[in-house]
Amino acid sequence: MEKIFEQVNLIIEEIKPFLQADGGDISLIEITDDFVVKVKLLGACGSCPHSLQTLKLGVESKLKNEIPQIKEVVAV
């Protein structure tokens, strides 16, 4: 699980600059035993009406594409 955490964290670090460019940010909180990634959307991303799209179409799709074990990404 530690290896998956490191992989997810690296991908999130790749995504961060795009979110930061729009005044937002993202933080990895945890990965559950059933491979659900929990993140916190920060800054402008926390209140943006498009944050669900960003989360599902951006973050989740990239993570699932690169790490097939990932089941879902949720904001906490």
MDAnalysis code that builds the backbone (N, CA, C; Angstrom):
import MDAnalysis as mda
import numpy as np

u = mda.Universe.empty(228, n_residues=76, atom_resindex=np.repeat(np.arange(76), 3), trajectory=True)
u.add_TopologyAttr("name", ["N", "CA", "C"] * 76)
u.add_TopologyAttr("resid", np.arange(1, 77))
u.add_TopologyAttr("resname", ["MET", "GLU", "LYS", "ILE", "PHE", "GLU", "GLN", "VAL", "ASN", "LEU", "ILE", "ILE", "GLU", "GLU", "ILE", "LYS", "PRO", "PHE", "LEU", "GLN", "ALA", "ASP", "GLY", "GLY", "ASP", "ILE", "SER", "LEU", "ILE", "GLU", "ILE", "THR", "ASP", "ASP", "PHE", "VAL", "VAL", "LYS", "VAL", "LYS", "LEU", "LEU", "GLY", "ALA", "CYS", "GLY", "SER", "CYS", "PRO", "HIS", "SER", "LEU", "GLN", "THR", "LEU", "LYS", "LEU", "GLY", "VAL", "GLU", "SER", "LYS", "LEU", "LYS", "ASN", "GLU", "ILE", "PRO", "GLN", "ILE", "LYS", "GLU", "VAL", "VAL", "ALA", "VAL"])
u.atoms.positions = np.array([
    [0.824, -1.194, 0.000],
    [0.000, 0.000, 0.000],
    [0.872, 1.264, 0.000],
    [2.034, 1.171, 0.625],
    [2.932, 2.332, 0.675],
    [3.375, 2.750, -0.726],
    [3.628, 1.754, -1.586],
    [4.042, 2.060, -2.958],
    [2.925, 2.790, -3.705],
    [1.687, 2.335, -3.530],
    [0.540, 2.981, -4.175],
    [0.401, 4.411, -3.655],
    [0.568, 4.602, -2.342],
    [0.479, 5.944, -1.754],
    [1.508, 6.869, -2.401],
    [2.723, 6.370, -2.572],
    [3.779, 7.173, -3.192],
    [3.443, 7.511, -4.644],
    [2.906, 6.527, -5.379],
    [2.521, 6.765, -6.776],
    [1.412, 7.810, -6.863],
    [0.395, 7.672, -6.016],
    [-0.722, 8.623, -6.010],
    [-0.206, 10.017, -5.660],
    [0.652, 10.086, -4.669],
    [1.194, 11.380, -4.251],
    [1.984, 12.045, -5.379],
    [2.752, 11.268, -6.126],
    [3.512, 11.823, -7.258],
    [2.581, 12.384, -8.330],
    [1.506, 11.660, -8.617],
    [0.545, 12.127, -9.631],
    [-0.161, 13.390, -9.145],
    [-0.508, 13.429, -7.876],
    [-1.155, 14.628, -7.333],
    [-0.200, 15.820, -7.413],
    [1.075, 15.571, -7.170],
    [2.059, 16.653, -7.286],
    [2.145, 17.163, -8.730],
    [1.936, 16.273, -9.718],
    [1.924, 16.694, -11.123],
    [0.701, 17.555, -11.436],
    [-0.412, 17.251, -10.793],
    [-1.681, 17.956, -11.040],
    [-1.715, 19.322, -10.346],
    [-1.066, 19.425, -9.201],
    [-1.121, 20.645, -8.382],
    [-0.882, 21.951, -9.144],
    [0.145, 22.042, -9.982],
    [0.390, 23.323, -10.656],
    [-0.802, 23.819, -11.486],
    [-1.558, 22.895, -12.071],
    [-2.726, 23.292, -12.862],
    [-3.814, 23.878, -11.967],
    [-4.008, 23.275, -10.812],
    [-5.003, 23.789, -9.871],
    [-4.528, 25.101, -9.250],
    [-3.248, 25.172, -8.934],
    [-2.696, 26.382, -8.327],
    [-2.758, 27.561, -9.290],
    [-2.675, 27.302, -10.576],
    [-2.762, 28.371, -11.570],
    [-4.132, 29.054, -11.538],
    [-5.145, 28.320, -11.068],
    [-6.495, 28.877, -10.967],
    [-6.845, 29.260, -9.531],
    [-5.851, 29.312, -8.653],
    [-6.080, 29.726, -7.274],
    [-6.517, 28.606, -6.352],
    [-6.393, 27.362, -6.804],
    [-6.793, 26.227, -5.979],
    [-5.612, 25.368, -5.600],
    [-5.924, 24.261, -4.955],
    [-4.885, 23.303, -4.584],
    [-5.566, 21.997, -4.192],
    [-4.774, 20.973, -4.003],
    [-5.284, 19.660, -3.624],
    [-4.298, 19.021, -2.667],
    [-4.836, 18.291, -1.700],
    [-4.003, 17.622, -0.719],
    [-4.468, 16.178, -0.569],
    [-3.540, 15.242, -0.619],
    [-3.859, 13.831, -0.429],
    [-4.056, 13.574, 1.055],
    [-5.218, 13.039, 1.412],
    [-5.527, 12.753, 2.806],
    [-5.212, 11.298, 3.138],
    [-5.808, 10.367, 2.381],
    [-5.540, 8.950, 2.633],
    [-5.989, 8.104, 1.454],
    [-5.561, 6.859, 1.474],
    [-6.037, 5.851, 0.537],
    [-6.573, 4.717, 1.398],
    [-7.845, 4.383, 1.211],
    [-8.457, 3.333, 2.020],
    [-7.980, 1.962, 1.562],
    [-8.284, 0.959, 2.368],
    [-7.886, -0.416, 2.039],
    [-8.534, -0.914, 0.751],
    [-9.682, -0.328, 0.386],
    [-10.342, -0.719, -0.861],
    [-10.018, 0.242, -2.007],
    [-8.894, 0.956, -1.876],
    [-8.323, 1.801, -2.921],
    [-9.215, 2.979, -3.332],
    [-9.834, 3.597, -2.336],
    [-10.527, 4.870, -2.548],
    [-9.570, 5.956, -2.073],
    [-9.280, 6.897, -2.965],
    [-8.360, 7.985, -2.650],
    [-9.175, 9.148, -2.095],
    [-8.792, 9.620, -0.910],
    [-9.468, 10.757, -0.288],
    [-8.551, 11.968, -0.380],
    [-9.091, 13.032, -0.952],
    [-8.320, 14.269, -1.121],
    [-9.107, 15.433, -0.547],
    [-8.401, 16.509, -0.289],
    [-9.049, 17.749, 0.136],
    [-8.757, 18.803, -0.922],
    [-9.823, 19.408, -1.439],
    [-9.668, 20.502, -2.393],
    [-9.563, 21.795, -1.601],
    [-8.573, 22.592, -1.928],
    [-8.269, 23.796, -1.156],
    [-8.379, 25.046, -2.014],
    [-8.402, 26.191, -1.361],
    [-8.434, 27.467, -2.071],
    [-9.663, 27.588, -2.941],
    [-9.485, 28.093, -4.144],
    [-10.597, 28.290, -5.067],
    [-11.280, 26.969, -5.423],
    [-10.543, 25.873, -5.375],
    [-11.132, 24.561, -5.708],
    [-12.174, 24.131, -4.679],
    [-12.033, 24.601, -3.456],
    [-12.972, 24.218, -2.406],
    [-14.361, 24.766, -2.625],
    [-14.469, 25.903, -3.301],
    [-15.778, 26.529, -3.486],
    [-16.189, 26.649, -4.950],
    [-15.391, 26.141, -5.844],
    [-15.670, 26.255, -7.271],
    [-16.826, 25.340, -7.675],
    [-17.765, 25.850, -8.481],
    [-18.870, 24.993, -8.924],
    [-18.414, 23.862, -9.854],
    [-17.214, 23.963, -10.380],
    [-16.685, 22.931, -11.280],
    [-15.763, 21.950, -10.563],
    [-15.703, 22.030, -9.251],
    [-14.757, 21.184, -8.511],
    [-15.060, 19.698, -8.672],
    [-16.331, 19.315, -8.788],
    [-16.653, 17.904, -8.981],
    [-16.132, 17.414, -10.327],
    [-16.263, 18.250, -11.354],
    [-15.713, 17.884, -12.669],
    [-14.199, 17.763, -12.596],
    [-13.567, 18.707, -11.935],
    [-12.111, 18.661, -11.785],
    [-11.704, 17.377, -11.083],
    [-12.438, 17.044, -10.034],
    [-12.117, 15.865, -9.248],
    [-12.296, 14.580, -10.058],
    [-13.445, 14.434, -10.712],
    [-13.757, 13.184, -11.412],
    [-13.087, 13.093, -12.781],
    [-13.199, 14.145, -13.590],
    [-12.669, 14.086, -14.953],
    [-11.166, 14.342, -15.010],
    [-10.661, 15.065, -14.043],
    [-9.230, 15.367, -14.030],
    [-8.448, 14.420, -13.142],
    [-8.620, 14.594, -11.843],
    [-7.820, 13.847, -10.870],
    [-8.123, 12.348, -10.924],
    [-9.405, 11.989, -10.817],
    [-9.754, 10.569, -10.787],
    [-9.365, 9.849, -12.077],
    [-9.649, 10.455, -13.213],
    [-9.332, 9.763, -14.467],
    [-7.826, 9.572, -14.630],
    [-7.023, 10.562, -14.249],
    [-5.562, 10.421, -14.352],
    [-5.056, 9.331, -13.410],
    [-5.552, 9.336, -12.180],
    [-5.107, 8.324, -11.222],
    [-5.508, 6.916, -11.668],
    [-6.757, 6.745, -12.098],
    [-7.221, 5.425, -12.525],
    [-6.488, 4.958, -13.780],
    [-6.159, 5.878, -14.646],
    [-5.438, 5.544, -15.875],
    [-4.028, 5.046, -15.560],
    [-3.383, 5.667, -14.593],
    [-1.993, 5.316, -14.281],
    [-1.867, 4.242, -13.203],
    [-2.896, 4.135, -12.338],
    [-2.873, 3.136, -11.269],
    [-4.225, 2.412, -11.289],
    [-4.328, 1.323, -12.031],
    [-5.621, 0.640, -12.223],
    [-6.307, 0.172, -10.935],
    [-5.556, -0.019, -9.856],
    [-6.154, -0.481, -8.606],
    [-7.089, 0.573, -7.986],
    [-6.888, 1.844, -8.326],
    [-7.693, 2.918, -7.742],
    [-9.138, 2.764, -8.194],
    [-10.046, 2.748, -7.198],
    [-11.470, 2.569, -7.473],
    [-12.188, 3.909, -7.677],
    [-11.827, 4.895, -6.841],
    [-12.555, 6.166, -6.849],
    [-11.720, 7.228, -6.151],
    [-12.001, 8.486, -6.475],
    [-11.394, 9.613, -5.766],
    [-12.552, 10.439, -5.214],
    [-12.480, 10.720, -3.913],
    [-13.523, 11.501, -3.252],
    [-12.916, 12.670, -2.494],
    [-13.686, 13.745, -2.423],
    [-13.264, 14.911, -1.650],
    [-13.794, 14.786, -0.226],
    [-12.963, 15.128, 0.718],
    [-13.376, 15.099, 2.133],
    [-13.257, 16.478, 2.750],
])
